[in-house]
Amino acid sequence: MSERFLSIFPPEILKLSLVLFLSFLIGLEREELKRDGRRTFGGVRTFPIIGLVAYTLAYVVRGQVMPMILGFSVVGAFLFLSYWYKLRFSQEAGVTTEMSGLVVYLAADLVYMGNLWMAVTVVVSCLLLLELKEALEGLTLHIAPEEVSAFTKFLLLTAVILPMVPNQDFGPFHLNPFKTWLVVLAVSGVSYGSYVLQRLAKGQSGLFLTGLLGGLYSSTATTVALAKGAAGGKGAHAYSGSILAASGVTFLRIVVLIWLFNQELAQSVAAGFVPLGLLAVAAGWAWARIPSKGGDGPGPAPGRANPLELASAFFFAFIFLVMVVATHLVVAHLGQGGVLTLAGVMGVTDVNPFIMSLTQEAGRTASMHIAASGIIVATASNNLVKGGYAWFFTHRTSPAGRQVFLALAALALLGLLPLFWL
């Protein structure tokens, strides 16, 4: 029925009606400025007229680009005169009204070309930006400049650098720059995501939440930071439980990162890592809720610097390539024993480059069994080392240091159990 009714009218009438409707909406929104006593060049009449001019010109010239651009320039000149007048005689020299006029002109051209969805989307987006002025300007009070800089760096890593990297193997070790940068983005993306969540929870992020989000970033760095906070002797259970939870989240993070690049290898370690991760998080939560002796609460949760630094990203890429080469050589010349030895040594530092290198070598130069064993040993070694870090940075006097050392030592032993059924 509706299609039969619409068929009565020529298509140009329907398009012209849409132009008038969309331009009227923007003009109606701009009328609010007049009600507030502010001087503006147009409203519910001027904006529809701009739309009519644009659509009529496009219709007359049959969509030829140059005449439409000329018409756009003429309308833009009139809008420039309006802006110049405001600059000279008014203290409110905003340019949003003039730019809205240009949006109306372009929307009318889009309607003539048949891009109705795009025209409506552009106008609605313009209306939202105009109406949400106070809310959008208020973001500057909540978003620090360094946060904008961090997000810009993330876009640089993903949208600028990644498409430029060649996706092919080089040299005898089959080093692929594209896959290398994907690994960097995966690790950096998870870290940046945890950082954003922690920033969003600002003012509500207790120690336990700090531990959970820190496990997504780096459980080693989180352990050191929380252990330093526990050195005062207050809130030992809260600190130690949060550190244990951070190590539990790390098990889950490792499974996700491996799955992104080698699903078969992820399935090999998930059966052991997922239950261990959940168990450590649950145990850490229960332990953190136990009141410490003396009733002293923990101090404030430590802050964390933004993990998205370009130097850190390139350094991680370099270390990852080194580990790919080292793992390749160890597998070729030393076999499983060499991989397990290297895994134990890498537990002293950040295990991410080593684990991610195994995702590249598994199924190619190393069997799934060897790669999974190396990941399990590296993770267990890292947990034991983190327990030592906690004991050291609490100056070996706080109960939290001993609690973390015993908990992570037990977690390291439990983490080795999957070796028996691989």
N, C-alpha and C positions, 0 to 999 in steps of 0.2 A: 504494500500500500504506500509506504513512504517512498519507495523507489519510483512508483508511478507518479506520485505527487511532485517529486523533484525533477522528473523528466519534463514537466511542463515548462520549467524555466530554462533559459539558455545557460550553459556552464559559466559564461562570463559574469552573469548576474550573481550566481552563487559565490564565485570567487570575489567579486567586488563587495558583496555583503560580508564575507569573512574579513576582508581588509578593513572595512569600516568598523566592524565589531572589535577586532584586535587593536586598532589604533584608538578607538573610543576608550577601551580599557586603560591604556596608558595615559590618555588625556584625563580620564576621570581620576586616576591616581595622582596626577600632577596638580589637579584642582585643589588638593589638600594644602598645597603651599600658599594658594591665594587666601584660603580660610585662615591660615596662620599669619596673614599679613605680609607674607614675603612676595617680592616682585618676581614674576616669571613670564616668559614670552608666550606661553600657550597653555591650552587646556582641552576641554571636551570638543572644541571646534577646530582648533589649529592642528592637532595631531591627526584627526580624520582627514583634514584637507591635505596634509602631507602624504597620507596614504593614498588618497585619490590621485594626486599628482603623479606619484610613483607608478601606480597601477596603470593609469591612463597613458602615460608615456611609454611604458613597456608594451601596452596593447597597440599603440600607434606604430611603434618602430618594430613590432613583431619580435620583441626580445633581443634585438641587436645590442651587443655589449657596449659599444662605444657611445651611442646616444644615451643609454641608461647610466653610464658612468658620468657623462656630461650633466645629466639631470641631477645625479647624486652630488656632483660638485657645486651646482647652483644652489641646491637646498643647503648644502654644507656651508656655503658662503653666507647665506642668510642667518644660519645658526651661529656662525662665527661672529657676525655683527651683534647678535643678541648677547653672546658671551663677552664681547669687547665692551658693550654698554654696561654690563654688570660689573666688570672689572673697574670701570671708570667712575660709575655713579653709585655703586652699591657695595656694602661691606660683606655681603654674602655672595661670593663669586664661585659657587659650585657649578660644575659643568654637566651634572647628571641629566638635567632637563634637555639640554642640547643634544647630548649623546642619545637620549631616548628618542628624539626626533629622527636621528639617523637610523636607529633600530626600526622605527616604523617604516621608513623608506625601504630599507632592505627587506623587511618582512613582506611588504607589498610586492616587491620583485619576486620573492620566493613563491608567493601565492600564484602569480601569473605563470611562473615556470612549472606549476603543478606540485611543488614541494610543500604541500599543506602541513604535513606533520612537522617539518623543520620550522616553518613560519610560526606555528602555534608554540612550539618548544622555545624558540628564540624570544617571543613576546612574553610567555609565562616566566621564563628565566629572568627577563628584564624586570617584570613586575615584582618578582620575589626579591631581587637585589634592591629595588627601590623601597619596598615595604619593610625589609629587614635591615634598614640602615642602622638603627640604634643597636640591634643585636650584633651585627657584623662589626661595627666600630667598637663595641664592647669587648670583642675578642682580643683586642690589643692589650687589655688589662689582664687577661688570663694566659695569653700565649707570649712567652718571652722571645726576644729576637733569636736566641740561640736555638730554640725549638724549630723556628722557621728554617734556620740554617741547616739543622740536622735533617729535616725532611727534604730540603733541597739536595743535600748530599746523597740521600737515599735515591732520589730521582736520577741523580747523576750516575750512580752505580748501576741502576736498572735500565733506565730509558735512553741513556746517552752512551755509556761505555759498552754495555752488553751487545747491542746490535753491531758495533764496530769490530768485535773480537771474532777472528776467523774460527769456524767450526770444522777443524780438520786436525788430524794427528801429525805431529812433527817428531823426527828423530827416532832412534832405536827404542826409546822408552814410551813412545806413542803419547806424547804430551799434547793434550788438546786444550788450547787457550779458552775456548768457549765453555767447556765443561769445568775447567778450573774456575772461571769467573762465576759460573752457576753455583759452585760449591761456596764461594765467597759470599754470594748473595743469600744463599740459604742460611748460612751461619749468622751473617750480619742481620738478615731479616728477622730471625727468631730473637736475636739479642735486642734489636731495635723495638720489636713488638713488646717484649717484656719491659723495656724502658718506658715506652708510651703508657702501658698499663700502670706502671708504678707512678708516673706523673699524673695520670688521671685520678689515681687514688690518693693524691697528695692530701695530707691532713688526716687520712683514715688508714694509712698503711702502717700497721703494727709490725712487729718483728717477724711474725709468722708469714704474713703476706710478703714481706721483704725477702724472706727465705724462699718462698715459692717462686716469685718472679725472678729472683737472683739465680735460681737453678736453671731457668731458661736462658739466662745470659751467660753466666760462668759460675758454677758451684765453687770452684777454687777461689775466685775473687770474693764471692759472697762469704765463704768460710773465713777468710782472712779478715774481712771487714767486721763480721759479727764477733769473731774471736777477740778482736781489739776492743770492741764495745763491752765484751764480757770480762775484760781484764780488771774492771773495778770491783768485781765480786757480786754485783747485784743481778737478780733475775737469771740465775744460772740455768734453770730449767727452760725458761723462755728462749734464751740464746741457743742452748744445745739442741732443743727441739726444732728450732727454726733451721739450724745448720743441717740437721738430719733430713728435714723435709726438702731442703735445697738439693741434697744429693739424691733423694728419691725422684725429684722432678728431672734430674739429669738423666736418669735411666730412660724416662719416657721421651725426653728430647732427643737422645741418641737414636732411639728406635725410629722416630719421625724423620730425622735427618738421613738415616741410612735408607729408609723406605723411599725417599725422594729420588735416590740415585741407583738403588739396587734392591728391588723388592724381595728377591729370593734370599739375599743375605739378611734383610730385615726380619723375614719370617724365621730365620735360624736363631736369632738372638731374642726375638720378641717373647718367646715362650718363657724365658727366664727373666728378662729385664722388666717386662710390664708388671708381673706380680711383685717383683722386688721393689719397683718404684712406688707402686700403690702402698705396699706394706711400710716402706720407709716414710712416706708422707703421713699415713695414718698414725704410725708410731710417734713421729715427730709432733704431730698435732696433740696427741694424748699427753706426751711428755711435757710439752710447752704449757699445758693447762695446769700442771701440778705447781702449787705455790712453792716458792723457794724459801729456804730457812731465813728467819728474820723478817719476812714480809716485805722485803725491799723489792720494788718493781724494777724492770729493766729500763735502761735509758732510751732515748729516742732512736728510731730506726736510722741507720746510716744512709746518707744519700749516695747516689751513684752517678757518675759522669756519663754523658751521652756516648754510647759505644760506636756511633757512626763517625769515625775519623778516617779520612782517605788514606792517611799513612798506615793506619792499622789494617785497612782492607788490603792494600798492596803488600804489606808485610805478611799477612795471612796467606795471600796467594803465593808469595815466594816460599814460605815455609811448607805450604801444601805441596808445591812442585818438588821441593827437596825431599819430602816424605814419600812422594810417589816414586822418585828415583831410588831412594834408600830402600823402600819396601820391595821394589822390583829386584834390586841387587841381592837383598837378603833372602828373598824367596828362591832366587835362581841358584845361589851359592851355599846357603846355610839351611834352607828348608824350614820346617815347622819350628824347630828349636830356635833358630835365629829370629823368626818372627815373634815368638813368645818372649825371647830375651829383649828384643827391641820394644815390645809392648810394655814390659815391666819398667824399662828405663823411661819411656815416654810418659808414664804415669806421674812422674815428678813435675811435669809442666802441663801445658794445655794439651789434652789428648785429642782435641778436635781435628787438627791436621792429619794425625796418624790414622784416626778412625775413618776420616773421609778418604784418605788415600787407599785404604783397604776396600772401600766401595768401588773404586776404579779398578783395582787389581783382582778382586774376587771374580772367579770365572774366566779370567784371562791368563794371568801368570800364576795365580794362587787359587787353590781350591776353596770352595765355600767353607769347608771344615777349618782350614787354616785361617782364613779371614775372620770367621766367627770366633775362633779361639783367641786370636790376637785382640779383637775388640773386648772380649770378656776379661782377659788378663790386664789389658790397659786400664779398663774401668775399675777393676778391683785394686790395682796398684795405685790409681789416682785417689780412691777412697781412703786407702791406708795412709797415703802421703798427706791428704787433707786432715786426717786425724792428728798427724804429727804437727801440721801447721797450727791447728787449733790449740794444741797443748802448748806450743811454743809461744804463740801470740797472746795467750792469756797469762803469760809469765809463769806457767806451771803452778800457779797458786790458786786460781779460781776453780771451783768445782766444775764449771762448765767445760774447761779444758779436758779434764779427765773423762767427763761424761761423753763428750764428742769423740774422743779418741777411742773409747771402748765401743761406742755405738758404730762408728765408721769402720773399726777393725772387724766387728761382727758382720757388718754389711759387706765388707770386702770378702770375707770367707764365704758368706752366702752367695755372693756374686760369682764365685768360682764353681759353684755346684753345677751350672749348666754344662761345664766341660765334660761331665760324666755321661751325658746323654746326647752329645753332639755326634 
